[in-house]
Amino acid sequence: MTLDLADLSGLAGSVLMVVGYLYSNVARRLNFVLFNALNLAGSAFLIASLSVHFNLSVMLLEIVWGLIAAFGLVRALRGRRA
């Protein structure tokens, strides 16, 4: 089995999202900037991978996941300023 750059990008994205999910379940107090940044980065890596190895249902899922993470990240960053 050989892995191309798209496969490695997808694996990196999956790891980032799993780390974010694990973090959300073990943290005593959730840092929403970190949580959403991990999810946004993971989603971006997976979208990059899916642009080469396309799967419509997963692409739509990752786009929605990334939009939600971006919204959460912006909200968390605005909350820090207040």
Phi, psi and omega per residue, in radians:
M1 nan 2.288 3.091
T2 -2.012 2.452 3.126
L3 -1.863 2.255 3.040
D4 -1.667 3.132 -3.103
L5 -1.049 -0.643 3.122
A6 -1.129 -0.710 3.092
D7 -1.111 -0.762 3.132
L8 -1.131 -0.655 3.080
S9 -1.100 -0.766 3.113
G10 -1.111 -0.714 3.098
L11 -1.121 -0.747 3.110
A12 -1.078 -0.756 3.111
G13 -1.080 -0.741 3.118
S14 -1.094 -0.745 3.124
V15 -1.087 -0.783 3.138
L16 -1.049 -0.735 -3.111
M17 -1.222 -0.661 3.100
V18 -1.178 -0.694 3.091
V19 -1.082 -0.742 3.091
G20 -1.070 -0.734 3.129
Y21 -1.168 -0.764 3.085
L22 -1.048 -0.812 3.125
Y23 -0.991 -0.758 -3.108
S24 -1.135 -0.376 -3.125
N25 -1.682 -0.273 -3.121
V26 -1.961 -0.291 -3.098
A27 -1.235 2.395 3.051
R28 -1.216 -0.663 3.086
R29 -2.366 2.088 -3.027
L30 -1.315 2.218 3.014
N31 -1.554 1.831 -3.039
F32 -1.192 -0.463 3.064
V33 -1.140 -0.878 3.133
L34 -1.082 -0.844 -3.111
F35 -1.006 -0.866 -3.111
N36 -1.263 -0.576 3.091
A37 -1.136 -0.726 3.086
L38 -1.078 -0.767 -3.141
N39 -1.185 -0.696 3.129
L40 -1.162 -0.785 3.121
A41 -1.118 -0.762 3.110
G42 -1.052 -0.770 3.116
S43 -1.091 -0.733 3.137
A44 -1.102 -0.761 3.101
F45 -1.107 -0.699 3.126
L46 -1.202 -0.663 3.075
I47 -1.098 -0.715 3.087
A48 -1.054 -0.764 3.106
S49 -1.109 -0.741 -3.113
L50 -1.233 -0.337 3.083
S51 -1.225 -0.355 3.076
V52 -1.696 -0.847 3.141
H53 -1.885 1.374 -2.935
F54 -1.221 2.417 2.998
N55 -2.553 1.953 -2.998
L56 -1.009 -0.856 -3.065
S57 -1.113 -0.704 3.137
V58 -1.257 -0.638 3.098
M59 -1.070 -0.803 3.115
L60 -1.080 -0.729 3.102
L61 -1.040 -0.804 -3.102
E62 -1.200 -0.606 3.084
I63 -1.122 -0.804 3.120
V64 -1.124 -0.766 3.132
W65 -1.034 -0.764 3.134
G66 -1.144 -0.698 3.102
L67 -1.115 -0.745 3.103
I68 -1.110 -0.755 3.123
A69 -1.119 -0.699 3.115
A70 -1.121 -0.764 3.087
F71 -1.038 -0.815 3.135
G72 -1.116 -0.658 3.132
L73 -1.169 -0.793 3.097
V74 -1.054 -0.784 3.127
R75 -1.078 -0.740 3.136
A76 -1.161 -0.685 3.133
L77 -1.206 -0.664 3.069
R78 -1.140 -0.636 3.126
G79 -1.159 -0.534 3.103
R80 -1.189 -0.568 -3.107
R81 -1.305 -0.501 -3.075
A82 -1.292 nan nan
